Amino acid sequence: TPALGRSTEEALRAGVVVGFRGAVETLCRSIANEAFGGPDRVEGFVTGGARGFALDGVAAGLGRRPTEVELLVHVGLAAAARRCFQ
């Protein structure tokens, strides 16, 4: 989505999309700095059906592309189940 809308609808869409990307970028960078001492010390993951929507913001905030895992919750549940039933 371009940042410059040429109609009211395009301008609203741009505000939401560009604003969301900026929020994700800032949040990822801030959390990485505050909790881990910098983006180079944390691994990024995006998951879920809308992960593509956040991908660029996470990449910009961490300075590299995060790992995409389509079903991260399911992977975690499977790991927990394996651990519980060993």
C-alpha positions, -999 to +999 in steps of 0.1 A: +000+000+000+015+034-010+018+059+018+002+086-003-035+081-009-051+098-038-087+095-025-102+094+010-104+056+009-068+052-002-056+077+024-074+058+052-060+025+039-025+040+038-028+054+073-038+020+087-013-001+068+017+023+071+008+031+107+005-006+116+039-013+100+055+015+119+040+004+152+052-032+147+087-020+137+089+003+168+075-023+192+099-050+179+129-027+182+119-015+217+113-049+231+145-062+216+164-034+232+147-034+266+145-071+272+174-086+252+200-058+249+194-052+212+179-067+180+210-087+173+204-108+204+168-119+196+153-142+170+121-130+153+091-152+144+058-143+127+029-167+126-008-169+117-028-161+087-020-124+087+017-128+093+025-113+059+009-081+071+034-077+100+065-093+082+080-060+069+076-042+103+092-071+122+121-072+097+126-035+099+125-035+137+150-064+140+172-055+110+166-089+094+138-110+081+120-131+108+113-168+105+078-175+093+060-204+109+025-208+096+012-229+126+035-218+155+008-225+181+003-260+168+040-267+168+042-255+204+012-277+214+027-307+197+061-301+215+043-298+249+023-330+242+054-349+233+071-337+265+041-346+287+036-381+272+072-393+271 
